[in-house]
Amino acid sequence: MNRFMVVATFKPGTDQDAVTAMAPQEGAAAKALADEGVLNSVRVSLARDKVFLEVSADDADGATAAINRLPMVIFWDLEVYQVASPVG
């Protein structure tokens, strides 16, 4: 398995009330991915309208497929970067 950082940027004009309403579904889906060992961490920067998701997958397509299982993906534009652990 490789590690990826998926940077999810909220699309312009996203209705934050709709995001808030979807939060319980998102939490359940994120927990399921975490329980599978696919989703390692989630960090949110409200000031930058971004969500950072660390994902374990074979390749970038697999990382994207995992994130596409989250309900809030409809609000995001995705960038996927393979990352490595720091040396030393």
C-alpha positions in Angstrom: 0.0 0.0 0.0 1.1 3.5 -0.8 0.1 6.7 1.0 -1.6 9.6 -0.7 -2.7 13.1 0.4 -5.9 14.0 -1.2 -6.5 17.8 -1.1 -10.3 18.4 -1.4 -11.2 22.0 -2.2 -14.8 23.1 -1.8 -16.2 24.2 -5.1 -17.1 27.9 -5.4 -20.7 28.5 -4.2 -20.9 25.4 -2.0 -23.9 25.7 0.3 -22.5 25.3 3.7 -25.9 24.4 5.1 -26.0 21.4 2.8 -22.5 20.5 4.0 -23.6 20.7 7.6 -26.7 18.6 6.9 -24.5 15.9 5.3 -22.1 15.7 8.2 -23.6 12.7 9.9 -23.5 10.7 6.7 -19.9 11.8 6.0 -18.8 10.8 9.5 -20.3 7.3 9.1 -18.7 6.9 5.6 -15.3 8.2 6.9 -15.4 5.8 9.8 -16.1 2.8 7.5 -13.1 3.8 5.4 -11.0 4.2 8.5 -12.1 0.8 9.8 -11.0 -0.7 6.4 -7.6 0.8 6.9 -8.0 3.1 3.9 -8.6 6.5 5.5 -5.8 7.4 7.9 -6.6 11.0 8.8 -8.8 14.0 8.0 -7.9 17.6 8.6 -10.0 20.6 7.7 -9.0 24.2 7.0 -12.1 26.2 7.0 -10.1 29.4 6.3 -8.9 27.9 3.0 -12.0 25.8 2.2 -9.9 22.7 2.0 -10.0 19.2 3.5 -6.8 17.1 3.6 -7.4 13.3 3.6 -4.6 10.8 4.0 -5.4 7.6 2.2 -3.7 4.2 1.8 -4.2 2.8 -1.6 -2.3 0.9 -4.3 -2.3 3.9 -6.7 -3.8 7.3 -7.2 -6.8 5.8 -8.9 -7.5 3.7 -5.8 -7.1 6.8 -3.6 -9.5 8.7 -5.7 -12.0 5.8 -5.7 -11.8 5.7 -1.9 -12.6 9.4 -1.6 -15.4 9.0 -4.1 -17.1 6.8 -1.5 -17.5 9.9 0.8 -20.8 11.8 0.4 -19.2 15.2 0.5 -17.2 14.5 -2.6 -20.0 16.2 -4.5 -18.8 19.5 -3.0 -15.1 19.0 -3.8 -12.5 19.4 -6.5 -9.7 16.8 -5.8 -6.0 16.8 -6.1 -4.2 13.6 -5.3 -0.5 13.4 -4.3 1.5 10.3 -3.4 3.5 11.0 -0.2 6.4 9.3 1.5 7.3 9.2 5.2 10.1 11.5 6.2 13.6 9.9 6.2 15.4 9.6 9.5 
